[in-house]
Structure formats: structure tokens, C-alpha cells
Amino acid sequence: MELGWLVCGTAVLLLLHVLMELSPAVNFALRIGFYCLLCLVSSALAAAACLLVNGGRTVKNMRIIKAVVKTFKYFFDLRFEVKGLENFEVEGPAVIVSNHQSILDMMGLMEILPDNCVQVGKKELMYTGTVGLIIYLGGVIFINRKSTSSAKMVMAEVAKTMATENLKVWVYPEGTRNCTGDLLPFKKGAFHLAVQAQVPVIPVVYSSFTTFYNPKTKLFTSGKIKVEILPPIETKGLTSDDVTDLTDRCFSTMRETLFRLSGRP
């Protein structure tokens, strides 16, 4: 009986391997399914560790989460090439902005996340099972994107918290995932936050995932991701009248860097 189960199991694994090789759609579905399962299981384990070590919701838990998520790249044969980490070494708080491409961004985020840094995310993430639990425990700041007034109130509170707790805040200014190899227009919330708090903006750019990951074509293979942390942009002395120019400057610099890292003219 045990031999029969072993033979059946081996046959299923071989069949899946053949299907993955022959069908990009099957390969994509299986890899995404495994990624989601890995996120759920790892989140549950990391949540237990966070509660045991730190007792509840705190940015200190990001060190535990970071250590766990940094192992994911080995499962998917993804390699990171990072440049400019020294630009995170600024005195005091800062607003970090980066491009947002896919559900795989979490791996890129945790690869370089500095200490005392929290992310701003959509409120819906709270309801994603163990993943929602772990990002809550990590101190992620949730905003209601459907309510402009609510989002502004949250960001005003974030500005105060940044100063009192010496935090860096990570924001995706595109506002949603974008796996086109280009940038969507930036929303101004992150830049209003930086100007209000009079803290620098640190742009972070990840090269395009489209050479190894593309949901539209069911592509998900191994690959290399280039990451560049750009020099901080100072906001001291700027006012709300300067936010549009600051946003446009940051967008242009990050878009140029995205194209350069992705080998695109």
C-alpha cells in the first residue's frame, strides 16, 4: 500500500513538472499558488514569533518579518542587485517612495527595508488572513483609499508619529500595482507628508519585472531585480505650494532610473 502511494505521488510530481515545462499557464498558476501558500504559512509562524518576542504590534517586528521574507527569493530563484543603501543613512525620519509592480514587491521591500521603517498600505490588506495579521503586527499604517478626508487625517497623524518615534515611512506613490514596465502618475500624499514633516524624500527604484513576471502572458520564471536607492531630496523650507514640483521632480528621476535599470531607452 505504501509503495502504491509512493508511486502515485511520484507520478503526480512528474506530471506537474512536465505540465510546468510545456504550459506557461500551469507554471504560472502553480508558482503563484505556492507563493500565496508560502505567504500564509510564513505569516502564521512569524506572527507567533512576533507575539512571543515583542508582545504585540510594533515596528520592531519588522526585523522578524524581514528575516523570514528574505528567504523567499531562494524558492523562486530571484536575485537582487542593490545599489545605494548608504542613502538610507539619514539623520531622523524620512519618507521613502518606490515603484509598485506586483504581489512580489514584498520580497523586494524586505530585501532592503531599513530599521524603524513602517509602510503605508490600503485598509483591505487587514482582511487577508495571516498576512493581514502579520502586517498589522509589523506596524503597517492602513489608509482608506476610498475616503480622501480619512486618508488625509491618517497622514497628518503619521507626520506627528514620524517625529515623535523617529520613523521612516515607506509609501507607493503610484497607489496601485503596475506591471507595465513604466510608472503610473504619482499621487501627492507622500510628498505632502514629507513637506508637512519637513523630512527628506528617499526614492527607491526596482527594475521592471516584465522579463520574468507578467500575469497577462502567464510568465513567472527566475530572474534578477536591480534595486537603486537614490540620494535623499530635502524638503526643509518647502511649503504646500512646492508639493507639485517636488512630486514631478521625483517622478522624472525615478522614471529615468527605472528605464536605465531595466535596459530600456
N, C-alpha and C positions, 0 to 999 in steps of 0.2 A: 504493500500500500504506500509506504513512504517513498519507495523508488518510483512509483507511478506519479506521485505528486511532484517529485523532483524532475522527472521527465517533462511533465506538463508545464511546470514553471519555466524550465529551460526553453521549451518550445515557444512559450509566450514571449519571453525576453528576446529570443532570436527573431520572432515575427515583428515585434515592436522595433527592433534595430533595423530590420530590412525596410519596414514602412517609413521610418525616420530618414533612411538614406534615399528612398525613392520618392517620398512625398514631403515637400516643404510644409504643407498644411499640417500634416501629422506631427512632423518635427516641431513646428511652432507650438501646436496645441500641447504637446507633451512637456516641452520646456517651460512654457508659461504655467502650465498646471503644477509642475514641480516647483517653480519659483513661488507661486502662491502658497503651496503647501509648506515650503520651507519658511516663508514669512510667518505663517500662522503658528507652526510648531516652535520656531525660534523665539517668536514674541512671547509665547506662553512660558518658555524656560527663562528668558531674560526678565520677564515681569516678576517671576518668583525670586530671581537673584536681586532685582532692584528693591523689592519689598524687604528682603532679608538684610541687605547691606545698608540701604538708606531709609527704609521705613515708609516711603510714600513718594508723592510727586515732588521732584526736584531736578534741576538741570544736572546735578551730579550723576544722575542715572544715565546720562548720555554717554559716559565713558564705558559703561557696561554694554549699552546698545551698540555703540561703535565697535567694540571688540568682537561682538557676535556677528554683526553685519559684514565686517571686513573679511570674514571667511567665505562669504557667498561667491566672490569672484572666482574662487577655485572650482566651484561646482560647474560654472559656466564658461570657464577658460577665458575670462576677461582680464586684460592687463591695463594698468593705469600708468600713465607717464605724467608726472606732476612737476610743475614749474612755478616758482614764486611764493612758496609757503612763508617766506620771511615777511611778506606783505600783510600777514595776519598779526604780526607782532606790533600792534599799535597800542599806545597808552590809552586805557579806558575803553568805553563802549564803542561800537561801530555797527553800521547796517551793511550786511553782506547781501549782494544781489547776484543771482545766477540764472542761466537759461534752464528751461524746464522741458524735458523731452518725452519722458515715458515713466512707467512704473519702475523702471530700472534705475531711475535717478537716485533712489535711496542708497544704492551701492556707491555711487559717485560722491554723494553727500558725506557718507560716513568715512569714506577714504581720506578726507581732508578736514573734517569738522574740527574747528579749534575748541579749546576748553571754554566753558562758560558761554556757550552759544545755544540759543533756542531758535526754533523755526516757527514761522507763521504758516498755518495751514487752514484749509477750509473745514468748517464745522462738521461736514458729513463724515470726515475721517474718524470721528469719535465712535461711529457706529459700525466699525469694521472688525468686530470680534476682538481677538487677542492683539491684533495690530493696533486697533484703536486704544486698547488698554495700555500698550507699551509706549505709544507716542504721548498719551496723557501723562504717564508716569515720568516721561522724559522732559516734561515741562513745555511741550508744544503749545503755542498760543493759537487758539481757534477763533476764526472770524466768520461771520455770516455774510457771504458774498452777495446774498440777495438783498441785504439791507445796508444801504450806503451809510446811513446815520449810525447804525450799530457798529459797522466796521471802523468808522472814524472814532467812535468812543473807545473801542478796544485799542486802536493805535495810539490814542492820546495817553491811555493808561500804560501802554508799552514804553512810551517815551520816558515816563516817570520811573518805571521799573528798571529800565536800562541804566539810568543814572544812579539809582539807589543800590542796585545789586551788581553794577559793573558788568553788564551783559552785552554780548554781541547778539544781534538778531539777524536771522537768515530769511530772506524773502525772495519769492519767484515773481518778478515784476510783470511777466507775461500773463500771469493769472491763471493759466491752464496749460496742460501739456501740449507740446507742439513738436512733432517728429517729422518736420519738413526739410530740415537742414538749414532753415533760416530762423529769424526771430519774429515773433508777433509784436505789435506795438506795445510799449510798456505802459502799465498803469502807474499813476503817480504816488500811490500810497506810501511806498518805501522811501521815496525821496522827500515827501512831506515829513515823514517820521525823522529822517536824518537831519533835515533843516530845523525842525522843531526842537530836536535834542542837541543840535549843533555838534553832531558827531560825523566822522568821515564815512563815505560810502566806499566799500571794497568790492569791485566787480570780480566775479569768478565765471570763467567760460569753459564749458565742456565741448569737445569736438563733436561733430554730428554722429549720431548712432546709425545713420541710414546705411552704412556699409555692412553692418552686421545685424541690425534690428529694424524691422519695418512691418508693423501689423498689417498694412494694406496688401503687401506682397507675401505675407506669412514667412518672413525671413527672420531667423534667430539662430545665429552661429556664434563662434568665438570671434574675438576682436580686440582692438586696442583703443583706449579712450585717452586722448590728450586733455590735460587739465591745466589751465593757467590762471593763477591768482594775480590780478593786475594791481598796480600801485593804488593806494587809497586816494580818494578825491575829497579834499577838505570842503567843509560846509560852513566853517566859522565865519560869521559876518553875513551869511546869506539869509534872505528872508523868503517868505512865501512867493514873492514876485519872481524869485530866481528858480523856482522848482521846475518850471517847464524847460528852461535852458539846461538845468542840471540833468533832467531826465533825457533830453535829446542828446546831450554830450555822452552820457553813459551808454545809451542805446547805440550810438555810432561807433564808439570804441569797442563795445562788446561784439557788435555785428562784424566789424572788421577782423577782430580776433577770432571769432567763430569760423569765418571763411578761411583765414590763414591756417588755423589748426586742422581744418577739415580738408585742406588741399584744394579749396575752391577759389577760383579767381574772383 
